[in-house]
Amino acid sequence: MENKLEIFLKAILETRKVWLLEAKEGFFAMLEDNNGASYVPLWESEELAAKAAQGDWAGYTTTNMGFSELQHWLKELADDEIDIAVSPEKDGEITAIPSYKFRNWLKPYDDHSYKEKDDEDEDDFDYGEGWAQPWQ
């Protein structure tokens, strides 16, 4: 029998996206454990995410994120020491994945379709003449 993590990973590989609950644009549902560790819950389907939109998350809407965007976001989460909770249960039990490990797992599946503004190599700042000259 497959465990929750195996089911989650198999499902998101088929769709190449995860589902989240969003309070408003860019503000997602979060969990905190008894030790103060923070998690972003992810679901493998819209249906499962929608079922979780009750209690503290009542009024949150389901949204999805493709692997390329998720790859960027996981770096930010890892930097902020926020991990992933895989399809959390109503009773509060979670299956946790460290953000950096999940990001490494996703790397081979990233199609690089998502670009952040800062990802572009366009540098429109005028440094003036001689900015690249060697020190004298």
ChimeraX commands (.cxc) that place a marker at each C-alpha (Angstrom):
marker #1 position 0.00,0.00,0.00 radius 0.5
marker #1 position 1.29,3.44,-0.92 radius 0.5
marker #1 position 1.84,6.03,1.77 radius 0.5
marker #1 position 0.60,9.61,1.59 radius 0.5
marker #1 position 3.91,10.99,0.31 radius 0.5
marker #1 position 4.14,8.43,-2.52 radius 0.5
marker #1 position 0.55,9.17,-3.57 radius 0.5
marker #1 position 1.23,12.92,-3.49 radius 0.5
marker #1 position 4.45,12.70,-5.54 radius 0.5
marker #1 position 2.93,10.36,-8.12 radius 0.5
marker #1 position -0.13,12.62,-8.55 radius 0.5
marker #1 position 1.81,15.87,-8.94 radius 0.5
marker #1 position 4.15,14.25,-11.48 radius 0.5
marker #1 position 1.11,13.53,-13.64 radius 0.5
marker #1 position -0.29,17.06,-13.47 radius 0.5
marker #1 position 2.97,19.01,-12.97 radius 0.5
marker #1 position 1.30,21.23,-10.36 radius 0.5
marker #1 position 0.38,21.45,-6.69 radius 0.5
marker #1 position -2.66,22.99,-5.05 radius 0.5
marker #1 position -2.65,25.56,-2.24 radius 0.5
marker #1 position -5.13,27.62,-0.26 radius 0.5
marker #1 position -4.85,31.36,-0.80 radius 0.5
marker #1 position -6.32,34.04,1.48 radius 0.5
marker #1 position -5.57,36.79,-1.03 radius 0.5
marker #1 position -3.09,37.03,-3.86 radius 0.5
marker #1 position 0.30,35.89,-2.63 radius 0.5
marker #1 position -0.87,35.05,0.91 radius 0.5
marker #1 position -1.19,31.31,1.43 radius 0.5
marker #1 position -2.43,29.07,4.23 radius 0.5
marker #1 position 0.26,28.12,6.73 radius 0.5
marker #1 position 0.63,25.75,9.65 radius 0.5
marker #1 position 2.80,25.86,12.73 radius 0.5
marker #1 position 3.75,22.90,14.91 radius 0.5
marker #1 position 4.18,22.84,18.69 radius 0.5
marker #1 position 7.87,23.69,18.30 radius 0.5
marker #1 position 7.20,26.83,16.26 radius 0.5
marker #1 position 8.23,25.33,12.90 radius 0.5
marker #1 position 6.25,26.70,9.95 radius 0.5
marker #1 position 4.80,24.81,6.99 radius 0.5
marker #1 position 2.95,25.61,3.78 radius 0.5
marker #1 position 0.34,22.93,3.09 radius 0.5
marker #1 position 0.26,21.54,-0.46 radius 0.5
marker #1 position -2.29,19.17,-1.96 radius 0.5
marker #1 position -2.15,17.00,-5.05 radius 0.5
marker #1 position -5.66,17.93,-6.20 radius 0.5
marker #1 position -8.05,20.85,-6.15 radius 0.5
marker #1 position -10.69,18.67,-4.48 radius 0.5
marker #1 position -8.48,17.86,-1.50 radius 0.5
marker #1 position -7.41,21.49,-1.11 radius 0.5
marker #1 position -11.06,22.65,-1.29 radius 0.5
marker #1 position -12.05,20.17,1.46 radius 0.5
marker #1 position -9.43,21.78,3.73 radius 0.5
marker #1 position -10.86,25.29,3.21 radius 0.5
marker #1 position -12.81,25.34,6.47 radius 0.5
marker #1 position -12.24,26.40,10.08 radius 0.5
marker #1 position -9.28,28.80,10.16 radius 0.5
marker #1 position -9.09,28.53,6.37 radius 0.5
marker #1 position -12.78,29.20,5.67 radius 0.5
marker #1 position -12.99,31.70,2.84 radius 0.5
marker #1 position -9.62,30.74,1.37 radius 0.5
marker #1 position -9.69,29.81,-2.29 radius 0.5
marker #1 position -7.89,27.01,-4.07 radius 0.5
marker #1 position -5.12,27.91,-6.48 radius 0.5
marker #1 position -2.49,25.90,-8.24 radius 0.5
marker #1 position 1.20,26.40,-8.88 radius 0.5
marker #1 position 3.21,24.76,-11.64 radius 0.5
marker #1 position 6.57,23.14,-11.03 radius 0.5
marker #1 position 8.60,26.00,-12.50 radius 0.5
marker #1 position 7.04,28.64,-10.23 radius 0.5
marker #1 position 7.14,26.23,-7.29 radius 0.5
marker #1 position 10.86,25.73,-7.85 radius 0.5
marker #1 position 11.43,29.49,-7.35 radius 0.5
marker #1 position 9.12,29.67,-4.37 radius 0.5
marker #1 position 10.71,26.71,-2.59 radius 0.5
marker #1 position 14.04,28.56,-2.57 radius 0.5
marker #1 position 12.37,31.49,-0.78 radius 0.5
marker #1 position 10.66,29.12,1.65 radius 0.5
marker #1 position 13.94,27.34,2.41 radius 0.5
marker #1 position 15.64,30.70,3.00 radius 0.5
marker #1 position 12.83,31.56,5.45 radius 0.5
marker #1 position 13.02,28.10,7.09 radius 0.5
marker #1 position 9.47,27.21,6.06 radius 0.5
marker #1 position 8.86,23.61,5.04 radius 0.5
marker #1 position 6.10,21.77,3.20 radius 0.5
marker #1 position 3.16,19.88,4.74 radius 0.5
marker #1 position 1.83,17.25,2.34 radius 0.5
marker #1 position -1.99,17.08,2.31 radius 0.5
marker #1 position -2.45,17.78,6.04 radius 0.5
marker #1 position -5.16,15.86,7.86 radius 0.5
marker #1 position -8.09,17.46,9.72 radius 0.5
marker #1 position -6.66,16.17,13.00 radius 0.5
marker #1 position -3.52,18.25,12.45 radius 0.5
marker #1 position -1.23,15.37,11.50 radius 0.5
marker #1 position 1.17,16.28,8.72 radius 0.5
marker #1 position 3.74,14.63,6.51 radius 0.5
marker #1 position 6.55,17.18,6.32 radius 0.5
marker #1 position 9.16,17.67,3.60 radius 0.5
marker #1 position 12.03,20.14,4.04 radius 0.5
marker #1 position 11.66,22.82,1.35 radius 0.5
marker #1 position 15.23,22.41,0.09 radius 0.5
marker #1 position 14.79,18.64,-0.32 radius 0.5
marker #1 position 11.51,19.07,-2.18 radius 0.5
marker #1 position 13.17,21.70,-4.39 radius 0.5
marker #1 position 15.99,19.27,-5.22 radius 0.5
marker #1 position 13.46,16.55,-6.01 radius 0.5
marker #1 position 11.61,18.95,-8.40 radius 0.5
marker #1 position 14.72,20.10,-10.31 radius 0.5
marker #1 position 14.60,17.45,-13.05 radius 0.5
marker #1 position 10.94,18.31,-13.75 radius 0.5
marker #1 position 11.32,22.11,-13.91 radius 0.5
marker #1 position 10.60,23.32,-17.44 radius 0.5
marker #1 position 11.89,26.86,-16.68 radius 0.5
marker #1 position 8.65,28.36,-17.99 radius 0.5
marker #1 position 8.21,30.64,-14.98 radius 0.5
marker #1 position 10.34,33.76,-14.76 radius 0.5
marker #1 position 10.53,36.26,-11.93 radius 0.5
marker #1 position 11.15,39.91,-12.81 radius 0.5
marker #1 position 14.63,39.60,-11.33 radius 0.5
marker #1 position 15.40,36.53,-13.46 radius 0.5
marker #1 position 15.93,38.59,-16.59 radius 0.5
marker #1 position 19.47,39.56,-17.50 radius 0.5
marker #1 position 18.27,42.99,-18.54 radius 0.5
marker #1 position 20.30,45.57,-16.67 radius 0.5
marker #1 position 19.01,49.02,-17.52 radius 0.5
marker #1 position 21.02,50.87,-14.90 radius 0.5
marker #1 position 23.55,53.31,-16.40 radius 0.5
marker #1 position 26.80,52.78,-14.53 radius 0.5
marker #1 position 28.55,55.56,-16.45 radius 0.5
marker #1 position 31.83,55.46,-18.32 radius 0.5
marker #1 position 34.69,53.50,-16.89 radius 0.5
marker #1 position 32.71,51.46,-14.39 radius 0.5
marker #1 position 34.38,48.24,-15.55 radius 0.5
marker #1 position 37.89,49.64,-15.57 radius 0.5
marker #1 position 40.49,47.86,-13.43 radius 0.5
marker #1 position 41.63,49.49,-10.20 radius 0.5
marker #1 position 44.68,51.69,-10.59 radius 0.5
marker link #1:1,2 radius 0.2
marker link #1:2,3 radius 0.2
marker link #1:3,4 radius 0.2
marker link #1:4,5 radius 0.2
marker link #1:5,6 radius 0.2
marker link #1:6,7 radius 0.2
marker link #1:7,8 radius 0.2
marker link #1:8,9 radius 0.2
marker link #1:9,10 radius 0.2
marker link #1:10,11 radius 0.2
marker link #1:11,12 radius 0.2
marker link #1:12,13 radius 0.2
marker link #1:13,14 radius 0.2
marker link #1:14,15 radius 0.2
marker link #1:15,16 radius 0.2
marker link #1:16,17 radius 0.2
marker link #1:17,18 radius 0.2
marker link #1:18,19 radius 0.2
marker link #1:19,20 radius 0.2
marker link #1:20,21 radius 0.2
marker link #1:21,22 radius 0.2
marker link #1:22,23 radius 0.2
marker link #1:23,24 radius 0.2
marker link #1:24,25 radius 0.2
marker link #1:25,26 radius 0.2
marker link #1:26,27 radius 0.2
marker link #1:27,28 radius 0.2
marker link #1:28,29 radius 0.2
marker link #1:29,30 radius 0.2
marker link #1:30,31 radius 0.2
marker link #1:31,32 radius 0.2
marker link #1:32,33 radius 0.2
marker link #1:33,34 radius 0.2
marker link #1:34,35 radius 0.2
marker link #1:35,36 radius 0.2
marker link #1:36,37 radius 0.2
marker link #1:37,38 radius 0.2
marker link #1:38,39 radius 0.2
marker link #1:39,40 radius 0.2
marker link #1:40,41 radius 0.2
marker link #1:41,42 radius 0.2
marker link #1:42,43 radius 0.2
marker link #1:43,44 radius 0.2
marker link #1:44,45 radius 0.2
marker link #1:45,46 radius 0.2
marker link #1:46,47 radius 0.2
marker link #1:47,48 radius 0.2
marker link #1:48,49 radius 0.2
marker link #1:49,50 radius 0.2
marker link #1:50,51 radius 0.2
marker link #1:51,52 radius 0.2
marker link #1:52,53 radius 0.2
marker link #1:53,54 radius 0.2
marker link #1:54,55 radius 0.2
marker link #1:55,56 radius 0.2
marker link #1:56,57 radius 0.2
marker link #1:57,58 radius 0.2
marker link #1:58,59 radius 0.2
marker link #1:59,60 radius 0.2
marker link #1:60,61 radius 0.2
marker link #1:61,62 radius 0.2
marker link #1:62,63 radius 0.2
marker link #1:63,64 radius 0.2
marker link #1:64,65 radius 0.2
marker link #1:65,66 radius 0.2
marker link #1:66,67 radius 0.2
marker link #1:67,68 radius 0.2
marker link #1:68,69 radius 0.2
marker link #1:69,70 radius 0.2
marker link #1:70,71 radius 0.2
marker link #1:71,72 radius 0.2
marker link #1:72,73 radius 0.2
marker link #1:73,74 radius 0.2
marker link #1:74,75 radius 0.2
marker link #1:75,76 radius 0.2
marker link #1:76,77 radius 0.2
marker link #1:77,78 radius 0.2
marker link #1:78,79 radius 0.2
marker link #1:79,80 radius 0.2
marker link #1:80,81 radius 0.2
marker link #1:81,82 radius 0.2
marker link #1:82,83 radius 0.2
marker link #1:83,84 radius 0.2
marker link #1:84,85 radius 0.2
marker link #1:85,86 radius 0.2
marker link #1:86,87 radius 0.2
marker link #1:87,88 radius 0.2
marker link #1:88,89 radius 0.2
marker link #1:89,90 radius 0.2
marker link #1:90,91 radius 0.2
marker link #1:91,92 radius 0.2
marker link #1:92,93 radius 0.2
marker link #1:93,94 radius 0.2
marker link #1:94,95 radius 0.2
marker link #1:95,96 radius 0.2
marker link #1:96,97 radius 0.2
marker link #1:97,98 radius 0.2
marker link #1:98,99 radius 0.2
marker link #1:99,100 radius 0.2
marker link #1:100,101 radius 0.2
marker link #1:101,102 radius 0.2
marker link #1:102,103 radius 0.2
marker link #1:103,104 radius 0.2
marker link #1:104,105 radius 0.2
marker link #1:105,106 radius 0.2
marker link #1:106,107 radius 0.2
marker link #1:107,108 radius 0.2
marker link #1:108,109 radius 0.2
marker link #1:109,110 radius 0.2
marker link #1:110,111 radius 0.2
marker link #1:111,112 radius 0.2
marker link #1:112,113 radius 0.2
marker link #1:113,114 radius 0.2
marker link #1:114,115 radius 0.2
marker link #1:115,116 radius 0.2
marker link #1:116,117 radius 0.2
marker link #1:117,118 radius 0.2
marker link #1:118,119 radius 0.2
marker link #1:119,120 radius 0.2
marker link #1:120,121 radius 0.2
marker link #1:121,122 radius 0.2
marker link #1:122,123 radius 0.2
marker link #1:123,124 radius 0.2
marker link #1:124,125 radius 0.2
marker link #1:125,126 radius 0.2
marker link #1:126,127 radius 0.2
marker link #1:127,128 radius 0.2
marker link #1:128,129 radius 0.2
marker link #1:129,130 radius 0.2
marker link #1:130,131 radius 0.2
marker link #1:131,132 radius 0.2
marker link #1:132,133 radius 0.2
marker link #1:133,134 radius 0.2
marker link #1:134,135 radius 0.2
marker link #1:135,136 radius 0.2
view
